[in-house]
Amino acid sequence: MSDPWLSADDIASHLGVTKDTVYAWIADKGMPAHKVGRLWKFQVSEIDEWVRSGQAAASDEGSVPGRA
């Protein structure tokens, strides 16, 4: 059985980030998301794999204060 489809609010809560961060990651970092009408839908298994692959951590240099 496949994962249930979750909302941006659900995924934000799952990851411990804001919904605005989720939308930014879709646009800027290729977060796996599926548009259904006007809504973005997510599957936890895809999101967890995306995070584990390191794509969520790929960021512009110097974007995190205190990190080299």
C-alpha distance (Angstrom), angle and dihedral (degrees) to the residues before:
residue distance angle dihedral
M1 . . .
S2 3.79 . .
D3 3.79 126.1 .
P4 3.79 118.1 -88.6
W5 3.80 116.5 -104.7
L6 3.81 111.5 -104.9
S7 3.80 132.5 -160.3
A8 3.80 127.6 -118.7
D9 3.81 88.3 -102.3
D10 3.81 90.9 54.0
I11 3.82 93.3 48.4
A12 3.80 92.0 45.9
S13 3.80 89.1 53.6
H14 3.83 91.5 45.7
L15 3.81 90.9 53.7
G16 3.80 96.9 36.8
V17 3.81 94.7 -121.1
T18 3.80 135.5 111.0
K19 3.78 124.1 -89.0
D20 3.83 88.2 -115.8
T21 3.81 88.7 59.0
V22 3.81 90.0 52.1
Y23 3.82 90.8 53.1
A24 3.81 91.0 47.0
W25 3.82 90.8 51.2
I26 3.81 90.5 51.2
A27 3.80 90.6 53.0
D28 3.80 100.5 36.9
K29 3.80 108.3 25.6
G30 3.79 105.8 30.7
M31 3.79 96.9 -111.5
P32 3.82 107.0 -174.4
A33 3.79 107.4 -104.3
H34 3.77 136.3 148.2
K35 3.79 123.4 -144.6
V36 3.79 113.9 -136.8
G37 3.79 107.5 -176.8
R38 3.80 104.4 -52.2
L39 3.81 94.3 -22.7
W40 3.78 130.9 89.0
K41 3.81 114.7 -136.4
F42 3.80 128.5 -166.1
Q43 3.78 140.5 -168.7
V44 3.79 115.9 -141.1
S45 3.82 92.9 -139.1
E46 3.82 91.4 56.9
I47 3.80 92.7 45.9
D48 3.81 93.6 47.4
E49 3.81 91.0 49.8
W50 3.81 90.3 48.5
V51 3.81 90.7 52.4
R52 3.83 92.7 45.6
S53 3.81 91.2 50.0
G54 3.80 89.2 62.0
Q55 3.79 95.6 -118.1
A56 3.79 91.4 120.4
A57 3.81 90.0 56.2
A58 3.81 94.7 48.6
S59 3.78 101.6 106.8
D60 3.76 142.4 149.5
E61 3.80 112.9 -74.6
G62 3.76 112.8 -96.8
S63 3.79 95.1 17.3
V64 3.80 92.7 119.8
P65 3.81 112.9 63.9
G66 3.77 114.2 -124.6
R67 3.78 95.0 21.0
A68 3.77 124.6 108.8
